[in-house]
Amino acid sequence: MTHTRIPFGGEELGPLLARRTHRVRSDAIRDILAAAAVPGMLSLAGGIPAPESFPVERISEVTERVMARSGTSALQYAPTEGLRPMREALARYASATGAAVPVDRVMVTSGSQQGLDLVAQTLLDEGDTVALDDPSYLGAVQVFQRAGAHLLAVPGDRNGIRTDILEERLAAGARCKLVYVVPNFHNPTGAVLSAGRRAHLAALADRYGFLIVEDDPYADLTFTGERLPSVDVHSDRVIRLMSLSKMLCPGLRVAGLVAPAALIPELVAAKQCGDLQTNTFGQYVLADLLGDEDFLPRHTERLRGLYRGKAQALAALLRERLPQLSFGEPRGGLFLWCAVDDARVTADALYAKALAERVTFVPGAHFCVERDGSHLLRLSYATLDDAQRREAVDRLSVAFDKVLADAG
Ligand SMILES: Cc1ncc(COP(=O)(O)O)c(C=O)c1O
């Protein structure tokens, strides 16, 4: 039988795609990241760690040791919930920064991003509500949207999600299964959830029966050394996502998740469907680093100094060259969340001119659920060196003047 091959393209794909693929539009962010990769572009856009933050020598040394001593096991399949030494190291880390956690409440995930996805797959049916502070981490918003969740946007400020407003909404009849927070040096706002609001949120979770998803990749990057304990010291209804991407490195894709004991088998079942397990070799390496009480405090101290210096340098340049941008004093993390104090200059107009000047950032609207982000922008200070930072701010200032000139 002869068969005429029928070409397969975008039009043929449409009817085959699952409905959930229509719920998330990621084109804008893809374009922003693509623009950041253009040669000659100076990027204040990406939320990626500084290359000089990675403990490259220490990781090469552990790699050799792991290969010499445990090479065959490190290259083998491993349990879905994670290797015991990695889970133990994560349990010690969690217990030192929140409620005491036994190993059986800890699992390893392929980055916190997978943790978010497992939580969504395990707990959310279409139409369920997730409350979150507005603006929020885009990667979380996309996971919840793809799961078909309804988002209940709660305003936030420098002290994190407004738990008083959340309480009002709940008292008025709103119900949610999850409340999602980034408690320390929030992405994108840099906010730190205050001690009072942590306790309040926990009390609301206990009263209204929802779970709190505490996604915390930036806690160790505190510039003052101050670090509030995890929300789980106040309530058992907390799922903690412990990314190691900013503290150690993102490339090995190893993170920790702490959940109520009853939920762990469900999350493990979801993970089994997704990827069977997290990278065995990466777990060997990162368990060694996370468990090294000599290395880890010195390393985190170095990172704090590194990012503190970068943040302060960017803040000083912006105050000098772009006084029309206002932002809070950086306290930790990777981002400055800026408001444009001139109604004629929208973040989108500035973005378009900035690209032409070969500097890029993320317009704030991409992180906003309901809030008007048209005059907000996120600037990352993580990756540029001193000369690049100076040049980036020069270019941004030129772009700003060009928007003003266009506005007449
Ligand atoms: C708030 C937040 N959660 C999760 C992630 C993803 O972390 P991971 O690399 O552990 O998947 C990021 C990455 O930027 C983030 O900012």
The ligand as a Tripos MOL2 file, in Angstrom:
@<TRIPOS>MOLECULE
LIG
   16    16     1     0     0
SMALL
NO_CHARGES

@<TRIPOS>ATOM
      1 C1         10.1730   32.0320   44.4800 C.3       1 LIG1
      2 C2         10.8180   30.9590   43.6860 C.ar      1 LIG1
      3 N1         10.4320   29.6860   43.8440 N.ar      1 LIG1
      4 C3         10.9970   28.6760   43.1590 C.ar      1 LIG1
      5 C4         11.9960   28.9190   42.2450 C.ar      1 LIG1
      6 C5         12.5860   27.7560   41.4910 C.3       1 LIG1
      7 O1         13.6260   27.1960   42.2550 O.3       1 LIG1
      8 P1         14.3740   25.8700   41.8350 P.3       1 LIG1
      9 O2         15.5860   26.2570   41.0630 O.co2     1 LIG1
     10 O3         14.7170   25.2020   43.1530 O.co2     1 LIG1
     11 O4         13.4290   25.0430   41.0470 O.co2     1 LIG1
     12 C6         12.4350   30.2290   42.0220 C.ar      1 LIG1
     13 C7         13.4800   30.5030   41.0250 C.2       1 LIG1
     14 O5         13.7970   31.5990   40.6810 O.2       1 LIG1
     15 C8         11.8350   31.2770   42.7680 C.ar      1 LIG1
     16 O6         12.2040   32.5590   42.6220 O.3       1 LIG1
@<TRIPOS>BOND
     1     1     2 1
     2     2     3 ar
     3     2    15 ar
     4     3     4 ar
     5     4     5 ar
     6     5     6 1
     7     5    12 ar
     8     6     7 1
     9     7     8 1
    10     8     9 2
    11     8    10 1
    12     8    11 1
    13    12    13 1
    14    12    15 ar
    15    13    14 2
    16    15    16 1
@<TRIPOS>SUBSTRUCTURE
     1 LIG1         1 GROUP 0 **** ****
